[in-house]
Amino acid sequence: MLSILDRRLKPWHFWLANAVAVGWFAAMSVLTREALPGAELVRCPIGLCLGFYAPDELRETLEGLDEGGRAFLADTLLPLDMVLPALLLVALGTTCVWFTRPGKDMSVPVSSGARYTFLCVPLLYCLADYGENIALGEALDAYPDISDALAHRASLLTAAKSQLVVASIGLAAALAVAAWSLAQRKSGRPPPGSG
C-alpha cells in the first residue's frame, strides 16, 4: 500500500487534503459560534478535552443550551462532525506518508514498519472521534436522562479523541520539521537558528 502511495502521491494531494480538513474545521467552528454564541464547546466536555470529565459536566453543558441549541448539536453539528474525522485522517495520513517517502529530498528516512505505525495514530484518532460522536448523539437523544454509564463512555472517548488528535498533529508536524531540516542539511544550508 505504501509503495503505491509513494508513487502516486503528488504535492497537490498533500496540500488539498490539509486545506480541506482545516477549512472544514474552520467552517464548523464559525457555524457553531454563530448558532451557539457564548457556549463553551471547544473544551470539556464536548470539544478538546485531554482528561476525563464527570457525568454532571455533560449534563450541565447540555442543560446550559436551550432546546434549539441541543437541536443544533444533534441535527447540524454532529452530522458535520461525522465528516471531520475522515478528513483529518486523510490529511494527517497524507502528511505522514509525504514526509517519509523513501529517496525523496524532503523526507525522513524510516522503516516501512515505522511508517505504518505513524499511520495508526490518525486512524485510532478517527475511530475514537466517531465513537465520541455516537456517544454524544446517544446523550442528546437521552437528555435529560443521561445515565452515568453513557456519560462515562462519552468522557472516555472524548479524552481518547483529544489525546490522539493532538498526538497525530504533533507527529505530522514533527515529521514535516524533521524532513525540512534534513533537506536543508543535504543542500548545505544550515537550518535557521542552528548557529
N, C-alpha and C positions, 0 to 999 in steps of 0.2 A: 504494500500500500504506500509506504513512504517513498519508494523509488518512483512510483507513478506520480505522486505529488511533486517530488523533486524535479521531474522532467516537465510537468505541465504547469506548475505554479508560476505565474507571471507577476510583475510588480503591481499591475492594476488589480489583481485578485487581493493582494495584501492590503492595498490602500482602500479598495471598495469595501471589503469585509469590515475593516476597522471603522471607516466613515459611516457605514450603515448602522453598525452597533452603537456607536457614540451618538449618532443622530436620533436613533430610535429612543435611546435612554433620555436624551435631552428633550425630545418631544413629549415623552411620558411625564417627565418632571414638570415641564411647563403646563401641560394639561392638568396635572394633579394640583399644582399650585393655584391655578385659576379656578378649578372646581371645588377645592377644599382650602381656601385661604386660612392660614393660621394653624392648620393641622400639622402635627409633627409626624410625618410619615417617612422621614429619611433616617430614622434611628429606631431603637427598640420601641414597640415590638414588631413593627411591620417592615421597616427599611433595613439599613445596615445595622446589625446587632451582633457584635463579636462574642457576646456572652449570652447566657440564658436569661429569660425573664419569667416572672411569676404569672400564674394564670390570671390574677387580678389585673395585671398591667394590660393584658389583651382585652379583657372585659371593659376596663376603664377607657381604653383608647376607642373602642367601638361605641361605647356609651357616649363619649365626647362628640361623636358625629351625629348629625341628625339623620332621619330616615333617608333623605336624599343623598347624604354623604356615604352612608352604608350601601345604598343602591349603586352609587358611582363606583365604589370599590368592587362590588360584585359584578356589575354589568359592563364596566368600561375598563377599569384599571387591571383587574385580574386577567381578562382576555388579552389585553395588550401585553401584560407581563408574561403570558404564555409564549410570546414570540421572542422576548428579550433573551432568555437563556440560550435558545438555539443560535441567535445572532452572536452572542458573546462566545459561545462555543466555537463557532466558525471563525470569528475574528481572532480569538486567543490561540486557537489551534493553528490557524494560518500563520500567525506571528511566530509561534514556536517552531513550526516547520521551516518558515522562511529564513530564520536566523540560525538554523542548524543544518542547512543543506550542505552536503559534503562537496568539497572542492570549490566553493564559492569564496570570493574575496571578503564579502561582508557576512561571515558565518563563524559560529563557534564549533570547533571540531569535537563532537561527542559520538558515542556509540549509538547504534540503532536502538538498543535497549533503553538507553537514557532518553532518546527522542520519544519513544513510546510512553515512557514514564512521564515525561513532560506533558504529553497529550492527555494522560489520565487525569491530571489536576483539573483542567477546564471541563472535562467530561463529568467528573464527580460533582463539580460545582453545578453544572447544568441539571443533573439528576436531583441534587438537593434543592435547587430552586424550584423545579417542578413539584417536588414533594411539598415544599413550603406553600406554593400556590394552591395546591389541592387542599392542604390542611386549613389555610385561611378561607378558602371557599366554603369548606365544611363549617368553619366557625361562624362565618357570615350567615349561612343557612340556619345554624342552630341558635343564633343570637335571639334572645338574651340568655338562653340556657346552654352556655358553653361549658362542657364538662372539663374538669381538671385534666383528664387524660388527653383530650383533644388539644387543650391549651399547651400542655407539656410537649406533645408531639410537634405542634407548630413552633414552639420555642426551640426545640432541638434542631428542627430543620432550618429555622431562621439562622441560628448560630452556625450551623454547618455551611449553609449557603454563604453567609457573610465571610466566614474564615476562608472558605475555598475560593471565593471570587477575589478576595484580597491576595491570596497566595497565587492565583492564576495571573492576575495583573502584575504582581511583583515578579513572577517568573518570566513573563513575556518582556517586561521592562529590563530585567537583568540580562536576558539573552540579547536584547537589542543593544544595550550599552556595551556588553562584552564583545559582540560582533563588530560594532563600530570601533571600539578600542583596538581590537586585533587588526582590523583593516587599516587603521591609522599607523600601527606599527609596521605592517607589511609595506606600506607606501613610504616608510622612512620618516613620517611626521609624527612626533610625539603628541599624544592627546593633550588638549588644553589643561593646564594646571598640574602637569606632571613634572614641572620643574625646569 
